[in-house]
Amino acid sequence: MLSNLRKFGVNNKKIPILNINNMPCSKIRAILKRLKPYVPPGRNYSSLPGLVGNDIKSLHSIISPPIAKIRNIGIMAHIDAGKTTTTERILYYSGYTRSLGDVDDGDTVTDFMAQERERGITIQSAAVTFDWKGYRVNLIDTPGHVDFTLEVERCLRVLDGAVAVFDASAGVEAQTLTVWRQADKHKVPRICFLNKMDKTGASFKYAVESIREKLKAKPLLLQLPLGEGKAFEGVVDVVSKEKLVWNRKSEDGKDFERKPLLEMSDAKLLKETTEARNALIEQVADLDDEFADLVLGEFSENFDLLPAEKLQTAIHRVTLAQTAVPVLCGSALKNKGVQPLLDAITMYLPSPEERNYEFLERISRLLLPFADQHIEIPSLTAGNIALTVGLKHTATGDTIASSKSSALAAARRAEREGEKKHRQNSEAERLLLAGVEIPEPVFFCTIEPPSVAKQPDLDYALKCLQREDPSLKVKLDPDSGQTILCGMGELHIEIIHDRIKREYGLETYLGPLQVAYRETILNVVHATDTLDRTLGDKRHLVTVELEVKPNETCCVTPVLKYAGCVSEDLPKASQEAIENGIHSACLQGPLLGSPIQDVAITLHSLIIHPGTSTTMISACVSRCVQKALKKADKQVLEPLMNLEVTVPGDYLSPVLADLAQRRGTIQEIQTRQENKIVIGFVPLAEIMGYSTVLRTLTSGSATFALELSNYQAMNPQDQSILLSRRSGLTQVL
């Protein structure tokens, strides 16, 4: 007879220890029923890690598995490549869920936001923790839409590895390039999964070649497909020379056979696989000296004698060194190839101890993530991923420590352990992450609450959303007093608007969506200004003389230079006041009220009366810069977008004709299976509402991807039309 019963509650409620020695069975069953983990309606979850049937693993095994058995990975790809479907299958085969979720049905685990389920896309990264064959996997499903690139950025910077998912019929697509570059920047080892091998037009050879050519990566073919398109039925394991065939009668893909390739029954396939394995061995030997010594010594005469374990270990080292990427294939939607992908994740991607991080991260309250469910945990060992709550002054990109003394102690430990990489930096800097590179917004609009009384509520909602999403910018128009919402695209702003309504209960009103233009100048101008003001019994007197000219290189913020006579003995407080004044003046240009960029400012003279406040210095410098900008020949800069349109050949002509009307420039037209890929540039102002037009032109068969390229000067005619259209309207940032 049990003497005590303990239950770990997933709803963060404290559960008492119950004495059931003298308790009737009916009462015990009633208590157990009340203690069942909460499950959202519409999904069938298995027990969470640590809750297997009625047996409870020790808390230590749940939150502190051996670090070598931990894999922190992200799923990344172009939109519609099948990231979320792949994630769903991974969760199902690992036992995390008991039913297969579907993006179209809106019942996936990681797409738990209402906006995600309605649109069938991933908007916010979601973390899920599960076990696979003795390994603990912390998985993050990231967005594929360009509007949410920052979500991918802030995930990759803390992950140990990633799975890049590709549409096998499309190969490397526009957003694939973006997320791949992000992974390169953060030095994240990755493996490739060629998804949708069952799709009409799927081509393993084409997809591999696109990885080689467009991503400049070296693919290691660990698998070959058994058929393509509708004939796809499984994969061949090149390393072990086995074929994996899924039972056609199996509805969930759990039933598959792994059979060795035999000369009698699979002669042609065995020959092809042997050639692929030999090529793989040679490729890995070229990249790994230790493996090369093994191959050239013991197995030089016959590669067939080389054990699979030796080859797998070498592939693991090559993957960590990021000199090549393992490539696997399958069809997540048809439930084929996902289990071998899970094996590859645990076999080839690194554990936390194989990645070097020069920072400390300590937090007070921790939650173990299971998509939209969380379990509160008392502690966490190095290498794991968790959530924290209650931090009111932090934002994405911050590095958190429990105290300053602990941070300094960690710095001293790092120095003793030979961390000499950043010895020239201060102790505190050595512990900080590089931070998140936040792209500048390209769209903006006004946002208003339903009433003046609700303005504080709107301000609070926007403040919270900005901490969560730094790519969202909120400004106040000084002329009208309106709140300006700036975002990465139409969908981005639409989602923010919807979240304010759903999560904060505010019915807000959005103004017309407008393009975030920039301004610059075309010639050199000089200006002088004097500010003379007496406040109380103190006189504030400043005289400024400066020069503003176009900068030779592109720069978002103004470049400040001091003439030799000015820089001598200039107090630091005065320097800061000058810089503040210049930046303030460049926030609003004289043409549209848009930010000024690509300018250099030289301060030739600065005379300050004793006792003059720094505020007055800033005001005088700002006014002088604005005076110079008004005198100069001015130019509007508009955002230019990289555009990639995938369209069936029959609809190519109307798409090209439409782009010509939108001031688009076509760089090249590629052929991909039966489709044409149109690559070029188009001004952002001309692309608003393009998705609806493209669907109409192509009967819904075309797709497109956009990414900010740069800001370019508008031609005089277009600039004149824009200024005429804006005249008489309130100028906003």
BAZA-535926 format. One record per residue (C-alpha): x negated, y, z negated; residue in one letter. Coordinates in steps of 0.25 Angstrom, whole numbers, plus 5000, padded with zeros to 4 digits. Each point is the difference from the previous one (the first is absolute). Example, Ala and Ser with C-alpha at 12.3 -4.5 7.8 and 13.67 -1.06 7.14 Angstrom:
BEGIN
495149824969A499450145002S
END
This chain:
BEGIN
500050005000M499550145004L499750094988S499950135008N500450065013L499350115007R500550065013K499250115008F501150105005G499850065013V500950124997N499050064991N500949974988K499449954987K500549854997I500049954986P499449874996I501249914997L500149884990N500849895007I499849894990N501450004995N500650075012M501149935008P499749975015C501150085005S499450124993K498649975005I500649995015R500750144998A498750064995I499249945011L501050065010K499950144995R498549995001L500049965015K499150105008P500850115007Y500249975015V500550105010P501349955007P499849945014G498649944997R499649864995N498750024992Y499349894994S499450014986S499050124999L498549964998P499949944986G501549965000L500049865006V501449934996G500150004985N498549994998D499350134996I498550015004K499150084991S500050155001L498549995003H500249925012S501050095006I499350134998I498549965000S499749895010P498549975003P499550125008I499449915011A501449955002K500750145002I500250065014R500550145001N500550025015I500850095008G500849975013I499850105010M500450025015A500850085011H501550024997I500849885004D498849905001A500649924989G499350044987K501349994991T500449875007T498749944997T500050054986T501449944998E499549865005R498750014991I500950024988L500949895004Y498949895002Y499350054987S501349974992G500350144997Y501350005007T501049895003R500650065012S499450065013L500350155001G500250075013D499750145004V501250015008D500949954989D499450104990G499749904989D498550005000T499250014987V499050105003T501050095008D500850034988F500350155002M501450035006A499450085011Q499149885004E501149905000R500950095008E498950035011R499349875000G498650064998I499050014988T499950144994I499449984987Q498949904997S500549894990A499149914992A500349854997V499349904991T500049855003F499249884999D499549915011W499249874998K499450054987G499750145005Y500750134995R500350095012V500450144998N500650045013L500450145005I500950025013D499750135006T500850095010P499749995015G500750145004H499050115002V500850094991D499649924988F498549995003T499750054986L500749884994E499049915007V498850094996E500349994986R500149855000C498849975008L499150084991R500249904988V500249875007L499049895002D500449955013G501150015011A500849925010V500250085013A501349955007V500150015015F501149985010D499449895009A500750065012S499550144998A498649984993G499450124994V501050125000E499950154996A500349994985Q499149875000T498850095004L500450104988T500149894989V498749935005W499250134999R500650024986Q499549864997A498650035006D499950134992K500349934987H499149885004K501149904998V499849865005P501149945008R500649895008I500950005012C501349935002F500650005014L501449994997N501249985010K499349895007M501549955004D500350135007K500250015015T498750065005G499149964988A498649985004S498949954991F498950035009K500550145003Y500250034985A498649954997V499450085011E500750134996S499449984986I498749995006R500150125009E500950104993K499549974985L498649975004K500149884991A499449865001K501149904999P499749874994L501149905006L500349914989L501349955007Q500549975014L501550005003P500849885004L500850065011G500450155002E501450075001G501149904998K499149885001A499250044988F500149894990E498850014991G498550034999V498749935001V499050014988D498750035007V499149984988V500649864996S500449965014K501449974996E501450045005K501150054992L501449985006V501350054993W501249915000N501050055009R501149954991K499550084988S500850134999E499050064990D498649965006G499649934987K499949875008D498849985008F498949905003E498550025001R499449895009K498649985004P499750025015L499749865007L499449975013E501049905004M501350094998S499450145001D498849995009A500250145007K500350074987L498949934993L499050055010K500550145000E500050004985T498649954999T499550115010E500750104991A499449954988R498649995006N500150155004A500550044986L498849934994I499150075009E500750144998Q499949984985V498649965000A499650135008D500650084989L499649924987D498549964998D500349904989E501049935009F499050015012A498949934992D501049894997L500449985014V498750015007L499449904989G500949894996E501150005011F499350065012S500249875008E501549984997N500950114995F501149894998D499349964988L500050134993L501050004989P501250095000A499750054986E498750055005K500650085011L501150054992Q499050064990T499250065011A501350075005I500350054986H498650075000R500250065014V501450054996T499550064988L498850075008A501150055010Q499149965012T501249925005A501549974998V500649864999P501249995009V501249914998L501449995007C501449964998G501550044999S500550064987A501450015005L500049855005K499349964987N498749955006K498650024996G500250084987V499549894991Q498649995007P500050164999L500249984985L498849905000D499250105008A500350114990I499549934988T498849945008M499450115008Y500450134993L499250054988P500349994985S499950134992P498649964995E499549995014E500450155002R499250114994N500850124994Y499250114992E501250044992F500749974987L501549994999E500749994987R501550024997I500850004987S501349935005R500049905011L501149935009L499749885009L500750035013P501049905007F500550105011A501250074993D499949924987Q498950024989H499549924988I499350084989E498749954996I499150034989P498650005007S499449975013L498649955004T499150065011A500449965014G501550004998N501150105006I501050064991A501050124998L500050104989T501150104996V500250134992G498850075006L500550145002K498850075005H499449915010T500249985015A499549905011T498550005001G499750034985D499149914992T500549974986I499249974988A500449984985S499150114995S498850095004K499149924991S500449875006S499750065014A498750044996L499749874993A500349935013A499150095008A498849974990R500349855002R500050025015A498750074999E499449894992R500549895009E499350075012G501150085006E499050105007K500850035012K500550144995H499050034990R499950145004Q501550024996N500550034987S500549894991E501450035002A499950015015E499449865000R501449944995L500950075010L500649945012L499850085013A501450055000G501149995011V499950085013E501350075001I500450035014P500650145003E501550005002P500550035014V501550024998F500750104990F501450044997C500850074989T500649934989I501150054991E500849954988P501550005000P500050114990S499050104993V500349924987A499449885007K498750065004Q499249964988P500549855002D499550015015L498750064995D499849884991Y500449905010A499050065010L498950014990K500249854997C500049965014L498750085003Q499349934989R500449875007E499850045014D498950115001P500250015015S501350074997L499850154998K500950104993V499950155002K500850124997L500250105011D499650144993P501050085009D501349924999S499749924987G500449875007Q499349874997T499349945012I499849855001L498849965009C499849865004G499349905010M501249985009G501550005002E500149864994L499250054988H500850124997I501349925002E499649904990I499650104990I501450075002H500749864998D499249974987R500350134994I501549975002K499949854995R499050014989E500250144994Y501550015004G499850145007L500850035013E498950095006T500150085014Y498949995010L499750125010G499649975014P498849925002L498850095004Q498649975005V498850044991A499250095009Y498750064997R499450145004E498650045004T499350135006I499250015013L499050124997N499250064989V500650114992V499550094988H500950064989A499850084987T500950024989D500150074986T500849974988L500150114990D501049984989R500150044985T500749914990L500150064987G498750074997D499249905009K499650045014R499949885010H499250045012L499549915012V499550035014T499849885009V499450005014E500049875008L500049935014E500949895005V499749925012K500449875007P499249884994N499249925010E500549874994T501449954996C500250034985C501450004993V499550104989T499250135002P498550005000V499550104991L498650075001K499350114992Y499150105006A498750004993G500250134992C501449954994V499649864995S498950064991E500450004985D501549975004L500749944987P500749875002K501350054996A499950115011S499749895010Q501249924996E500950125001A499450035014I500349855005E501450014994N500350125007G499549955013I500849874999H501250074996S499950095012A499849895010C501349924995L500950095009Q499550055013G500650135007P500749935011L500949894994L499650004986G499349875002S498649964994P498750065006I498949905004Q498750005008D499550144994V498850044994A499950124990I498850084997T500050104988L499150115003H500350104989S500649994986L500150114990I500649974987I500350114989H499649954986P501249944993G500749965012T500849874999S499849885008T501550015004T499750135007M498849955007I500849895006S501250095004A499050105007C499349895007V501349935005S500550135005R498850035007C500049865007V501450025004Q499750145006K498949945008A500949885005L501150105005K498950085008K499549875007A500549935013D500849894994K500349865005Q501049894996V499549864998L501049895002E499949854995P499649915011L500449854998M499449875005N501249935007L500149855004E501249955007V500349865002T501049995012V500549895009P499450035014G501450025006D500250124991Y498650065002L500450115010S501150074991P499149994988V498950075008L500950115005A500650034986D498650014994L499650105012A501250094995Q499449994986R498750065004R499449864998G498649965006T499849865004I498649944998Q500249865005E501149895003I499649864995Q500749875003T500449914989R500749875005Q501350055006E499950144993N499350135004K499250084989I500050155002V498950074992I499950155000G500350124992F501250094997V500350124992P500749974987L501150115003A500449925013E500149864993I501150034990M501249915002G499249925010Y500449864994S501450025004T499750055014V499049885002L501149904996R500950075010T499050005011L499649854998T501349944995S499349984987G498849925005S498950094998A499250044987T499050114997F499050044990A499550144996L498850054993E499550144998L498850035009S499650144997N500550145001Y499850075014Q500350145005A501350035007M500050065014N500450145000P501449975006Q500449904990D499550094989Q500850115005S501249925000I499849954986L499850144995L501250055007S500849884994R499550034986R500250155000S501050054991G500049874992L499449994986T498649965001Q499649884991V498849924997L
END
